[in-house]
Every structure is written in C-alpha cells, then in structure tokens.
Amino acid sequence: MITKKKIIIGICGGIAAYKVASIVNNLIKNNNQVQVVMTKAATQLVNPNTFRALSRLPVITELFADSDEPVPHISLADEYDALVVIPATANMIAKAAHGIADDALSTLIVSFHKPVLFVPAMNTKMWDNPIVRRNVDILRQNNYSVLEPESGYLACGTYGAGRLPDDSRILLSINNLFSQKDLTGKMILITSGGTREYIDDVRFISNASSGKMGLALVQEALSRGARVVLVSTIPVAVVSDQLTVLNVTTADEMFRVVDEQFSACDVFIAAAAVADFKIKNVVEGKIKKDQLLDGTMNLTLIPNPDILKNMGEKKAVSQVLVGFCLESCDLITNAYKKLEAKHCDLIIANSPEAIGAECSEIVILTGSSSDKYHADKQELAKIIFDQIINKL
C-alpha cells in the first residue's frame, strides 16, 4: 500500500461521490496527505465538510483562491504527486480529453503533468455511448490511466457496466501510479493460504495460515506490471485484468494446478502453507461418535506431494523459484537445507509468530547471503520482489 505520498482526489458530480469518503480515509490512515477538490455538482451530493474532516485540509471548490493564496491549480500541480479523478463523469472525461478548463478540477487536470488516474462511474447507457468511449481512448492515448468501471446494479435501478469499482481495485490502481514497471511481460505464479486434508466429508486437518503474505505478494507483482496467476485456498477478489485466481482446497489439488501452470511462469513463489501429510483413507459421509471404538479415532497419514521440490527439479535456468520456510527452532540452518534440497533461488525464512500477523520478521536467504527484515507484509513483499528482480 502506498504511503507518505501527496495525492489529490478530484470528485465529480456522480452519485458514487459518497463512496469516495472510504478511499480518502484509507489513504489518510496510511500516512498519505490528501487534498480534495470538488466540482460544484459534487458538492450537491456530498457536503465538502465530510472530506475536510477526513483529510484535515480545506476542500477546494472554486477556481480562484483568496487574494493572499497561490493559484490552486498551479500550486497543487507543483506540490502533489498524483491526481485521482473519482467518480469521473462523462462531462469531466470530455473536458479532460479536449483540454477544457472551466472550473477548479478541470483546470487542475490540464495543468497537472504527473500521474493522473480516472475512475469512471455512470449509467450504462452513458458509458456505452461511443462519444464517451472515444474520449476515454483519447485520455489513454495521452498517457492518462483509466480504471474501467464494474458491472452490477446501479443507483438508477438498472444492471450493467458503469458501477464504481470496489475500494481494493481503486487503491491498487492508485498504488500502481507510483510503482516501477520492472515486471512487465513477466508471469508470476504464486500459491497462498493453508491446504485442508479431509478426514471425512466434514472434518479436516489444516493450519492457521491467513494467506496475507500471499496476497501482499500478488499486489506487489501487479503493481510492477506482472501478470499473476494465484493458486489459493482462500477466496480472493479479482482486482485486476492481469490477475487469474485458481481456487483449490487440498495439497493434491494445488500440486496439479501448479504443475499445469509452472512451465509458463517466469517466477514461482510457494507462499502457501501446504500440509505435509494427508489422510490415507478418507471416510465418505460424517463419522458418528457412536461408531468409534472406545471413543477414540486413529488416523493413518501418508505424505503429500512436495510441490516446491517437484517444481525445483523441473525448473528451467531462466525461471526463479522462491520458497518459504517456517521453523520453530534452528531457523537459518533448516532454511539453508531447504534452499539446497529444493533447488530454490531464494528462501524466505520466518517463525510461527508470522502466522496471521500484520508485521513480521523474515530472513531472505540466497546461496551466498542472508538478510533480515522486519516490516508489515506489504513492505516485505516489496523487499522480496526487489531480490527477485536481481535473479531474473
């Protein structure tokens, strides 16, 4: 997630304007400075005081400031890092596409020569209008970023394209404005979550993996321009056209899917917590207590396929293999053993305290070095990919 940036949020007069409050709040919570600029129509839908309270800065609604203040569209263009127009109406898209500057926001867009993201939201008939689509094409041709709207139920009671994307997609697109595109053209295969090994149709053996590290790695890879295939035991929203999510449950299922995808990837990151063992004889239906001898149950466990080792044995010279090693003792010694035995280029070593935590400590090992880091998982994902880039 982006942090410590100066971002302008330009709000237009679409009914989705009220949804922008959560975006502003999220950016502020991550230590960004946010300046809100609203069109006159937007102020008819949401009171500017809402955004003043969230951003802790006065909201700009007029083109001309007080006589003792700098001209807003020039001073903001110099001071701020990015501009996000949300919801971008057909009217504002047309103005921006043709250089019309007749209010505070449209004038700011014309004078802003840093990254700009448009997030359109409008009625389906408006979004499908060829004039609107042509104007969107003009924006893209002039190096503006545009996040396509989603399909769904709209405020007017109809169903179709034009709905504002959810917060996660918007925030990822804002993050992408600041990211190096050093993974463009690369395919990253990532596993995430903890597998389940069923005892019967109801009960299973699993672990406490939250999948947070895997999701952080997905977001970082997408922000760097990669195409990502995520093999996950946890349902994940598809936040980008560059993301494919393949859901699995057991280690056997994960192995089959990874094996199918592996040859096409440039980087494989095995971040999932895969069960080492599975039940030899899975019972159909639900085991009843009164069927158990002396109220006890004996389970025979057999090994699961070792996904990382199998991929390591078949990896091409050009592919980068990244594994995770969680140990409660002798962490570094065991991590180096795993690095060699499974033919990895990198091993991310951590302790059980990392499970479910927002921040954790990791050690990144290569054949020649080991480096320790402590940060939140999104920052750790950035650090991991910095190391991966050096291996590509």
C-alpha positions as CSV (number, residue, x, y, z in Angstrom):
1,M,0.0,0.0,0.0
2,I,1.2,3.5,-0.9
3,T,2.4,5.7,2.0
4,K,3.7,9.1,2.6
5,K,2.6,10.4,-0.8
6,K,0.7,13.6,-1.6
7,I,-2.4,12.8,-3.6
8,I,-5.2,15.0,-5.0
9,I,-8.7,13.4,-5.0
10,G,-10.9,15.2,-7.6
11,I,-14.5,14.4,-7.0
12,C,-17.1,14.9,-9.8
13,G,-20.9,15.1,-9.6
14,G,-21.8,11.4,-9.9
15,I,-24.0,9.6,-7.4
16,A,-20.9,7.4,-6.4
17,A,-19.3,10.5,-4.9
18,Y,-20.3,9.4,-1.4
19,K,-18.2,6.2,-1.8
20,V,-15.0,8.3,-2.2
21,A,-15.0,9.0,1.6
22,S,-13.7,5.5,2.3
23,I,-10.9,5.9,-0.3
24,V,-9.8,9.2,1.3
25,N,-10.0,7.7,4.8
26,N,-7.9,4.7,3.7
27,L,-5.2,6.9,2.1
28,I,-5.0,9.1,5.3
29,K,-4.7,6.0,7.5
30,N,-1.7,5.0,5.5
31,N,0.0,8.4,6.2
32,N,-0.6,10.0,2.8
33,Q,-1.6,13.7,2.5
34,V,-4.8,14.1,0.6
35,Q,-6.2,17.3,-0.9
36,V,-9.8,17.1,-2.1
37,V,-11.0,19.1,-5.0
38,M,-14.8,19.0,-5.7
39,T,-16.9,20.2,-8.6
40,K,-20.0,22.3,-7.9
41,A,-22.1,19.3,-8.8
42,A,-20.2,17.1,-6.4
43,T,-21.0,19.5,-3.5
44,Q,-24.7,19.0,-4.2
45,L,-24.3,15.3,-3.5
46,V,-21.8,15.2,-0.6
47,N,-21.1,18.1,1.8
48,P,-17.5,19.3,1.5
49,N,-17.2,19.2,5.3
50,T,-17.2,15.4,5.1
51,F,-13.9,15.4,3.2
52,R,-12.5,18.3,5.2
53,A,-13.0,16.2,8.3
54,L,-11.3,13.1,6.7
55,S,-8.4,14.9,5.0
56,R,-7.9,17.6,7.7
57,L,-7.4,20.1,4.9
58,P,-9.9,22.7,3.4
59,V,-11.7,21.3,0.3
60,I,-11.1,23.3,-2.9
61,T,-14.4,24.0,-4.7
62,E,-13.6,27.3,-6.5
63,L,-11.1,28.1,-9.3
64,F,-9.9,31.4,-7.7
65,A,-8.5,31.4,-4.2
66,D,-8.3,34.3,-1.8
67,S,-6.0,37.1,-2.9
68,D,-3.3,36.2,-0.5
69,E,-3.2,32.5,-1.5
70,P,-1.4,31.0,-4.5
71,V,-3.4,30.0,-7.6
72,P,-4.7,26.4,-6.6
73,H,-4.3,24.7,-9.9
74,I,-0.7,25.8,-10.3
75,S,0.5,25.3,-6.6
76,L,-1.2,21.9,-6.3
77,A,0.3,20.7,-9.6
78,D,3.7,21.6,-8.3
79,E,3.3,20.2,-4.8
80,Y,1.4,16.9,-5.2
81,D,2.5,13.6,-6.6
82,A,-0.7,12.3,-8.3
83,L,-4.2,13.2,-9.2
84,V,-7.2,10.8,-9.0
85,V,-10.5,11.8,-10.6
86,I,-13.3,9.8,-9.0
87,P,-16.0,9.3,-9.9
88,A,-15.0,10.5,-13.3
89,T,-18.2,11.7,-15.0
90,A,-18.8,11.8,-18.8
91,N,-18.7,15.5,-18.5
92,M,-15.3,15.6,-16.8
93,I,-13.9,12.9,-19.1
94,A,-14.9,15.1,-22.1
95,K,-13.3,18.2,-20.7
96,A,-10.1,16.4,-19.9
97,A,-9.9,14.8,-23.3
98,H,-10.3,18.1,-25.1
99,G,-8.4,20.4,-22.8
100,I,-11.3,22.3,-21.4
101,A,-10.5,24.2,-18.2
102,D,-13.5,26.0,-16.8
103,D,-13.6,25.1,-13.1
104,A,-11.1,24.2,-10.3
105,L,-10.9,20.5,-11.1
106,S,-10.8,20.6,-14.9
107,T,-8.2,23.4,-14.8
108,L,-6.1,21.3,-12.4
109,I,-6.2,18.3,-14.7
110,V,-4.9,20.4,-17.7
111,S,-2.0,21.8,-15.6
112,F,-1.1,18.5,-13.9
113,H,1.9,16.8,-15.5
114,K,2.3,13.9,-13.1
115,P,0.4,10.6,-12.9
116,V,-3.4,11.0,-13.3
117,L,-5.9,8.2,-12.8
118,F,-9.6,8.5,-14.0
119,V,-12.1,6.2,-12.3
120,P,-15.3,6.5,-14.3
121,A,-18.7,5.7,-12.9
122,M,-22.0,6.5,-14.7
123,N,-25.2,5.0,-16.1
124,T,-24.6,2.1,-18.6
125,K,-26.1,4.0,-21.5
126,M,-23.7,6.9,-20.9
127,W,-20.7,4.6,-20.5
128,D,-21.6,2.7,-23.7
129,N,-22.0,5.9,-25.7
130,P,-19.4,5.9,-28.5
131,I,-18.5,9.5,-27.8
132,V,-17.7,8.8,-24.2
133,R,-15.6,5.7,-25.2
134,R,-13.8,7.8,-27.8
135,N,-13.0,10.4,-25.1
136,V,-11.7,7.6,-22.8
137,D,-9.4,6.4,-25.7
138,I,-8.1,10.0,-26.0
139,L,-7.2,10.0,-22.3
140,R,-5.3,6.8,-22.7
141,Q,-3.5,8.0,-25.8
142,N,-2.3,11.0,-23.8
143,N,-0.9,8.7,-21.0
144,Y,-3.7,9.1,-18.5
145,S,-4.6,6.0,-16.6
146,V,-8.2,4.8,-16.7
147,L,-9.7,2.2,-14.4
148,E,-12.7,0.6,-16.1
149,P,-16.0,0.6,-14.2
150,E,-17.5,-2.7,-13.0
151,S,-20.8,-4.3,-14.0
152,G,-23.6,-4.5,-11.4
153,Y,-26.7,-2.9,-10.1
154,L,-26.6,0.8,-10.5
155,A,-28.2,3.6,-8.5
156,C,-30.8,4.1,-11.2
157,G,-32.1,0.6,-10.6
158,T,-30.6,-1.0,-13.8
159,Y,-27.9,-3.6,-14.2
160,G,-24.9,-3.1,-16.4
161,A,-21.4,-1.6,-16.8
162,G,-20.8,1.7,-15.0
163,R,-20.5,0.9,-11.3
164,L,-17.6,2.3,-9.4
165,P,-15.0,-0.4,-8.7
166,D,-14.6,-1.6,-5.1
167,D,-12.1,0.1,-2.9
168,S,-9.4,-2.7,-3.3
169,R,-9.3,-2.2,-7.0
170,I,-9.2,1.6,-6.8
171,L,-6.4,1.6,-4.1
172,L,-4.4,-0.9,-6.1
173,S,-4.7,1.3,-9.2
174,I,-3.5,4.4,-7.2
175,N,-0.6,2.3,-5.9
176,N,0.3,1.4,-9.5
177,L,0.7,5.1,-10.3
178,F,3.9,5.1,-8.2
179,S,5.3,1.6,-9.0
180,Q,8.2,0.7,-11.2
181,K,7.0,-1.5,-14.0
182,D,10.0,-3.8,-13.8
183,L,7.9,-7.0,-14.2
184,T,6.1,-6.0,-17.3
185,G,5.8,-9.0,-19.6
186,K,6.6,-11.5,-16.8
187,M,4.2,-14.1,-15.4
188,I,4.3,-14.7,-11.7
189,L,2.8,-17.9,-10.2
190,I,2.0,-17.7,-6.5
191,T,0.5,-20.1,-4.0
192,S,-1.3,-18.8,-0.9
193,G,-3.3,-20.0,2.1
194,G,-3.4,-23.2,4.0
195,T,-4.5,-26.5,2.5
196,R,-7.2,-28.8,4.0
197,E,-6.8,-32.6,4.2
198,Y,-10.2,-34.2,4.9
199,I,-10.8,-36.9,7.4
200,D,-14.4,-37.3,6.3
201,D,-16.9,-35.1,4.4
202,V,-17.0,-32.6,7.3
203,R,-13.8,-32.8,9.3
204,F,-10.3,-31.9,8.1
205,I,-6.7,-31.2,9.2
206,S,-5.4,-27.8,8.3
207,N,-3.2,-24.9,9.7
208,A,-3.6,-21.3,10.8
209,S,-2.3,-19.7,7.6
210,S,-4.1,-16.4,6.8
211,G,-2.9,-16.0,3.3
212,K,-1.9,-12.4,4.0
213,M,1.7,-12.8,2.7
214,G,0.5,-14.3,-0.5
215,L,-2.0,-11.5,-1.1
216,A,0.7,-8.9,-0.4
217,L,3.0,-10.6,-3.0
218,V,0.1,-10.6,-5.5
219,Q,-0.5,-6.9,-5.0
220,E,3.2,-6.1,-5.4
221,A,3.6,-8.1,-8.5
222,L,0.6,-6.5,-10.1
223,S,1.8,-3.0,-9.2
224,R,5.1,-3.8,-11.0
225,G,3.3,-4.7,-14.2
226,A,3.3,-8.5,-14.0
227,R,0.7,-11.0,-15.0
228,V,-0.2,-13.0,-11.9
229,V,-1.7,-16.5,-11.5
230,L,-2.7,-17.1,-7.9
231,V,-3.4,-20.6,-6.7
232,S,-5.2,-20.1,-3.5
233,T,-7.2,-22.0,-0.8
234,I,-8.8,-18.7,0.2
235,P,-11.4,-16.9,-1.9
236,V,-9.8,-13.8,-3.4
237,A,-11.4,-10.9,-5.3
238,V,-10.1,-10.4,-8.8
239,V,-8.8,-6.8,-8.6
240,S,-7.1,-6.6,-12.0
241,D,-7.4,-7.9,-15.5
242,Q,-3.8,-9.1,-15.0
243,L,-4.8,-11.5,-12.2
244,T,-6.1,-15.0,-12.6
245,V,-7.3,-16.8,-9.4
246,L,-7.4,-20.6,-9.3
247,N,-9.1,-21.9,-6.2
248,V,-8.0,-25.2,-4.6
249,T,-8.6,-27.0,-1.3
250,T,-6.1,-29.9,-0.8
251,A,-2.4,-30.3,-1.4
252,D,-3.1,-32.7,-4.3
253,E,-5.3,-30.1,-6.0
254,M,-2.7,-27.4,-5.5
255,F,0.0,-29.7,-6.9
256,R,-2.0,-30.5,-10.0
257,V,-2.8,-26.8,-10.7
258,V,0.7,-25.6,-10.1
259,D,2.2,-28.3,-12.3
260,E,-0.2,-27.2,-15.1
261,Q,0.9,-23.6,-14.8
262,F,4.5,-23.9,-14.0
263,S,6.1,-24.1,-17.4
264,A,4.6,-20.7,-18.4
265,C,5.8,-18.8,-15.4
266,D,8.9,-16.7,-15.0
267,V,8.8,-16.8,-11.2
268,F,7.2,-19.3,-8.9
269,I,6.6,-18.2,-5.3
270,A,5.4,-21.0,-3.0
271,A,3.9,-18.9,-0.2
272,A,1.1,-21.4,0.7
273,A,1.2,-23.4,3.9
274,V,0.9,-26.9,2.4
275,A,0.1,-29.8,4.6
276,D,2.9,-32.3,4.7
277,F,0.5,-35.2,5.2
278,K,-3.0,-36.3,4.2
279,I,-5.4,-39.0,5.5
280,K,-4.8,-42.4,3.9
281,N,-8.4,-43.5,4.0
282,V,-10.9,-40.6,3.8
283,V,-14.3,-41.7,5.1
284,E,-17.4,-40.9,3.0
285,G,-20.1,-39.1,4.9
286,K,-19.7,-38.0,8.5
287,I,-18.1,-40.2,11.1
288,K,-20.5,-40.7,14.0
289,K,-19.2,-40.8,17.6
290,D,-21.0,-44.0,18.4
291,Q,-19.1,-45.7,15.6
292,L,-15.8,-45.1,17.3
293,L,-14.2,-47.9,19.4
294,D,-13.7,-46.6,22.9
295,G,-14.5,-43.1,21.6
296,T,-11.1,-42.8,20.0
297,M,-10.0,-42.4,16.4
298,N,-6.8,-43.5,14.8
299,L,-5.7,-41.7,11.6
300,T,-3.1,-43.1,9.2
301,L,-1.2,-40.3,7.5
302,I,0.7,-40.5,4.2
303,P,2.9,-37.9,2.6
304,N,1.5,-35.2,0.3
305,P,3.4,-34.3,-2.9
306,D,6.2,-31.9,-2.3
307,I,5.2,-29.1,-4.6
308,L,8.3,-26.9,-4.2
309,K,10.7,-29.8,-4.6
310,N,8.9,-31.1,-7.7
311,M,9.0,-27.7,-9.4
312,G,12.6,-27.2,-8.4
313,E,13.6,-30.4,-10.1
314,K,12.0,-29.3,-13.4
315,K,12.7,-25.6,-13.4
316,A,14.4,-24.0,-16.4
317,V,17.6,-22.0,-16.0
318,S,15.6,-18.8,-16.7
319,Q,12.9,-19.5,-14.0
320,V,13.2,-18.1,-10.5
321,L,12.0,-20.3,-7.6
322,V,11.1,-18.8,-4.2
323,G,10.2,-20.9,-1.2
324,F,9.1,-20.2,2.4
325,C,10.5,-21.9,5.4
326,L,8.7,-21.7,8.8
327,E,10.5,-23.2,11.7
328,S,10.2,-23.1,15.5
329,C,13.9,-23.8,16.0
330,D,17.2,-23.8,14.0
331,L,15.5,-21.5,11.5
332,I,18.6,-20.5,9.4
333,T,20.1,-24.0,9.4
334,N,16.9,-25.6,8.2
335,A,16.2,-22.8,5.7
336,Y,19.6,-23.4,4.1
337,K,18.9,-27.1,3.9
338,K,15.6,-26.3,2.1
339,L,17.3,-23.9,-0.2
340,E,19.6,-26.6,-1.5
341,A,17.3,-29.6,-1.4
342,K,14.5,-27.9,-3.3
343,H,16.7,-26.1,-5.8
344,C,15.4,-22.7,-4.8
345,D,16.9,-19.3,-5.8
346,L,15.5,-17.7,-2.6
347,I,14.2,-18.9,0.7
348,I,12.1,-16.7,2.9
349,A,12.6,-17.9,6.5
350,N,10.3,-17.0,9.3
351,S,8.9,-18.2,12.6
352,P,5.4,-19.3,13.7
353,E,4.8,-15.8,15.1
354,A,4.4,-14.6,11.5
355,I,1.2,-16.5,11.0
356,G,-1.7,-14.1,10.7
357,A,0.4,-11.1,11.8
358,E,0.3,-7.8,10.1
359,C,4.0,-7.2,10.6
360,S,6.7,-9.9,10.9
361,E,10.4,-10.6,10.7
362,I,11.8,-12.6,7.8
363,V,15.3,-13.7,6.7
364,I,15.9,-13.8,2.9
365,L,18.5,-16.4,2.0
366,T,20.3,-17.0,-1.2
367,G,23.2,-19.3,-1.9
368,S,25.6,-16.5,-0.8
369,S,23.8,-14.2,1.6
370,S,21.2,-13.9,4.3
371,D,19.4,-10.6,5.2
372,K,17.0,-9.9,8.0
373,Y,14.0,-7.6,7.6
374,H,11.1,-6.5,10.0
375,A,8.2,-4.7,8.4
376,D,4.5,-5.0,7.5
377,K,3.8,-7.7,4.9
378,Q,3.2,-5.3,2.1
379,E,6.6,-3.8,2.6
380,L,8.1,-7.2,2.9
381,A,6.5,-8.1,-0.4
382,K,8.3,-5.2,-2.0
383,I,11.6,-6.2,-0.5
384,I,11.2,-9.8,-1.7
385,F,10.4,-8.7,-5.3
386,D,13.5,-6.4,-5.2
387,Q,15.5,-9.5,-4.6
388,I,13.7,-11.5,-7.2
389,I,14.4,-8.8,-9.8
390,N,18.1,-9.4,-9.2
391,K,17.7,-13.0,-10.1
392,L,15.8,-12.5,-13.4
